[in-house]
């Protein structure tokens, strides 16, 4: 059982370049999330999806776009990367729409923007 | 808005020492409370959770009790091991806009030495 997987694991970009991060889950979860993790700040939600074909903004959405064309995949795009987007990005998924919901996290993507 | 505050790290302990990581929260209503753990180079994984006042979550020798009167969810373990070295995140879950929003503390790094 692979759970939540993310590709790539590491990436270095130059300012202004674009890239897409891929998240895949094999647990048939409806809900998927993208977070960024910065030192001393915990995790902050970028975008989320409550089902195939849906997306919504989280706490820090500026500079990012997402798509959920298939239930198992959630893509995070950076159209024009900036140094402020240097971070570790985590994808998560969950199935239960109650507050006791457990989110399952992927291993993360470490992105550096020069 | 709702928030989570946890003690700053790093926390450095010798093997078999007693561990406490403090976590307090601010919330309206009755959120669910979580501890997630992040081992080096990995994503976050659920350690334990509690969904109502006076509930005690436990797993792998770790415990935390949901204290509504003190708005706290302190993490404890009676005897830590080197393998417990990780970053620990306290979080609360609140219903927001059709999904369960996880609000994380900044994380506490634990280092256990032999």
Boltz contact constraints between the chains, C-beta under 6 A:
constraints:
  - contact:
      token1: [A, 40]
      token2: [B, 106]
      max_distance: 6.0
  - contact:
      token1: [A, 42]
      token2: [B, 104]
      max_distance: 6.0
  - contact:
      token1: [A, 42]
      token2: [B, 105]
      max_distance: 6.0
  - contact:
      token1: [A, 42]
      token2: [B, 106]
      max_distance: 6.0
  - contact:
      token1: [A, 42]
      token2: [B, 107]
      max_distance: 6.0
  - contact:
      token1: [A, 43]
      token2: [B, 104]
      max_distance: 6.0
  - contact:
      token1: [A, 48]
      token2: [B, 99]
      max_distance: 6.0
  - contact:
      token1: [A, 50]
      token2: [B, 98]
      max_distance: 6.0
  - contact:
      token1: [A, 50]
      token2: [B, 99]
      max_distance: 6.0
  - contact:
      token1: [A, 90]
      token2: [B, 43]
      max_distance: 6.0
  - contact:
      token1: [A, 99]
      token2: [B, 32]
      max_distance: 6.0
  - contact:
      token1: [A, 99]
      token2: [B, 93]
      max_distance: 6.0
  - contact:
      token1: [A, 99]
      token2: [B, 95]
      max_distance: 6.0
  - contact:
      token1: [A, 99]
      token2: [B, 100]
      max_distance: 6.0
  - contact:
      token1: [A, 100]
      token2: [B, 32]
      max_distance: 6.0
  - contact:
      token1: [A, 100]
      token2: [B, 51]
      max_distance: 6.0
  - contact:
      token1: [A, 101]
      token2: [B, 100]
      max_distance: 6.0
  - contact:
      token1: [A, 102]
      token2: [B, 46]
      max_distance: 6.0
  - contact:
      token1: [A, 105]
      token2: [B, 43]
      max_distance: 6.0
  - contact:
      token1: [A, 105]
      token2: [B, 44]
      max_distance: 6.0
  - contact:
      token1: [A, 106]
      token2: [B, 43]
      max_distance: 6.0
  - contact:
      token1: [A, 107]
      token2: [B, 42]
      max_distance: 6.0
  - contact:
      token1: [A, 107]
      token2: [B, 43]
      max_distance: 6.0
  - contact:
      token1: [A, 108]
      token2: [B, 43]
      max_distance: 6.0
